[in-house]
Amino acid sequence: MSFFLDDLWKCSQQKFYYKNTLFYEIFFDTRHIIEGKNGVYFCCEKNFNKAKNYINEAIEKNIIAIVSPFKIDIRTCPILIYSNPIKLLQKFAKKHLRKFKNLKKITIIGNNDKILIKEWLFNCLNDTYSVIHSPNNYNSQIGVPISVLETKKYHKIAIFQCAISSIKKMRRIENIIKPQIGILTNIDKNHLKNFSSKKKIILEICLLFKHVEKIFFYCNSQITLNFFKKKIKKKEIISIGTKKFCDVQFITFKKKIIHIKIHAKVYQFKVIVKKLENLFDLLIIIAVLYDLGFSQEQIQEKIFRLKSITISLEITRGIFNSMIINDKYSLNLISMKIAVNKLIYLSNNKKIIIIMDSFLDKDIHFNLYQDIIKFLNSTKLDYVFLIGNFRKKHKKIAFNRVLFLSSFKKLICNFNTVEIKNSSILIKGNQIFKLKKFINCIQYQVHNTILEIDVNSIFHNIKIFKKLLNSNTKIMAMIKANAYGIGSYELAKFLQYYKIDYLSVACPDEGVVLRKNGINIPIMVINYDYNSYDNMINYQLEPEIYNLKTFIFFLKKIKEKKHQKKYPIPIHIKINSGMHRLGFELKELDNLIKIIKKNILYIYIKSIFTHLVSTDNKKNHDFTLKQINNFEKGYKKITSQLHYKPFKHVLNTHGIINYGDYQFDMVRIGIGMYGYVSDKQIQKKLKNVITLKTKISQIFYLKKGESVGYNRMFITNKNIKIATIPIGYADGIFRKLGNGNFYVLINNKKIKIIGDICMDMMMIECKSIDYNDEEDVIIYGKNNSINNVAKLCKTIPYEILTSISSRVKRVFVEN
Ligand SMILES: *Cc1c(COP(=O)(O)O)cnc(C)c1O
């Protein structure tokens, strides 16, 4: 995009004095501003002080103008005061879109899990037309206008998704887009949240489709459809569903062939989708493509390609300590910008980007590539590899570290010359099969057994706990022991990105790894010894001081380093209130205070805390209160001698649930963030974070009487089929789970583990289940939770999690 600042001001009906200044980006989130000199920051924060902080951050990043709801005195750049910046943006976007008279606009209305429909439709049309679409989940009040503003003259079709939300919000989106084609996915219970009845939603949607000429409606209820038709007159409605009355009707799905009746004629297509739900989504795509005039062969070709589309961002470790970010979203300018932003945020060293898309050799995308190259020029990347048939003109405008490669093979050859040590490599493109081959070359662990970590679920869980807290209570994320065995700096990077207040690790080494990987938020270290004091100080790790001896040594060390360090250094005082693990006894506090007072120039107390031993056991309720009482005494004693107030904190996960009155200034959340609690109500609200999965190595057909595994622990009593999977007790699977005590899941079906679990493998009885070796075998996940495993093994989820061996590859997934 490129716009004049004057136009933005004009849109707000205010006078503007800076003529002819162009801007190219709009930011809503200061984290997304990498280099602000081309952009305008729209501040949507409702709290004045927070808004001020964000605006200052934007100014520091050289933003060229600011739109703010508050009057703030700034001299460095123009500021436009507008009470609701989002509304201004929407107005601006609406005006922009009106410039394109010949653009065909499609709106998809449906909830978030319908993003796939949008991605599919985009992919089906994008090889024929130049299509703009709102990427990822840009279906909100901000996301839609931002996508709209990227519309260019060369776009022929626009696909924007609109989430079903409140009536007011949906109307505003309609008003911006004014689509000609509407796609309405199934109306389900989820949508009813904001509406009193199904009828009401439909009435509302009729209003939204005021300007539409044609509507595709997935609907299996004749009553609903008739009601809809009655209310929405003079528009063409194409109904899609499984029922006879539908214009596009699903008939059968067998052996990957789907039969569909379209206006009384039967068609068949070969498809590769597994879930029936996705099959119905596909039905909508076929209906739209058919209506746009594509032939059966063309449709077949297009939908067959969709098999490779998944929409997520995956992060794994590469060789030579590199980080691989595999972004599977479709390529367009906005998704490109989002991905590069992620790359810059997640990496702190060399940045490499590889772009490969399925349609890179088509003329239609000449302009898109040009725009992408222009954008890449403006970023500070070390290397860019573009694979496809580019034109001379593209090469001319690219900066010198852009390498144009004509084929995928050339990438592997050329890549050898790049020093990838410590680099972060963003791979963008949806040609999964070819890319997989390449990724395998640079991946650190190429192994079928992986621990997948859903980053969004972690933040969902943190949000659930935030709701139990006051808005100003700080959160310290406990990521000791490699984040409870989940990973290490990768998770910390995300936590930093989402602005968590504090991190805590067990030992200095863990902290050093975080610092070396670009984590700059405060880190508290729980335990350490004399040998690690240098590292503690050099890497700004904040020690938990738990006794006088270590404290005195620490002070000595920081004085030795006098010439290089800024004082005072933050420390945390731990009080032993009853656990008897680490911490000061109340009677030792007088001596502690003396030393603190003497060293006031060198250290300052950032926080004082204690650890509660039993926050999820009602039996110990009185003891817990006694612990808190002891702690408060200690806190008072120390602070009565200080002229400042350190943070005060005592609660862990179950403390937040059961002792919210004692949240004080901060809480320390561990296991809850990873999704496991003992409270049933809260557990229901949490999302599953980790999935441990693998693939089958071998299948056996056994006759009655044959045995499986070591010690012949399993002997068949009939002819059966078994499979071997490459995961064993060395990967952290407790042997107790063997011999029929636990199961794994394939296609959500329970399959028993049989015989003894071996070091690196185990066997499962697969009965009649039909599967191939591409199928995921889920060992722990949403439907076979670690909570159950822990109970079976008579332990706690913490032990199960931290037992998952480091040889299991970690994959972080963000949607
Ligand atoms: C591990 C730890 C926590 C977090 O405990 P959870 O039960 O996982 O929430 C909090 N505080 C301290 C001192 C810890 O060591």
The ligand as a Gaussian input file, in Angstrom:
#p B3LYP/6-31G(d) Opt

LIG

0 1
 C        7.903000     -24.553000      39.873000
 C        7.574000     -23.434000      40.708000
 C        6.340000     -22.768000      40.581000
 C        5.265000     -23.181000      39.617000
 O        4.499000     -24.228000      40.135000
 P        3.255000     -24.829000      39.349000
 O        2.621000     -25.722000      40.293000
 O        3.824000     -25.536000      38.187000
 O        2.430000     -23.678000      38.944000
 C        6.141000     -21.631000      41.338000
 N        7.088000     -21.204000      42.210000
 C        8.265000     -21.848000      42.391000
 C        9.252000     -21.323000      43.350000
 C        8.544000     -22.986000      41.657000
 O        9.710000     -23.612000      41.806000

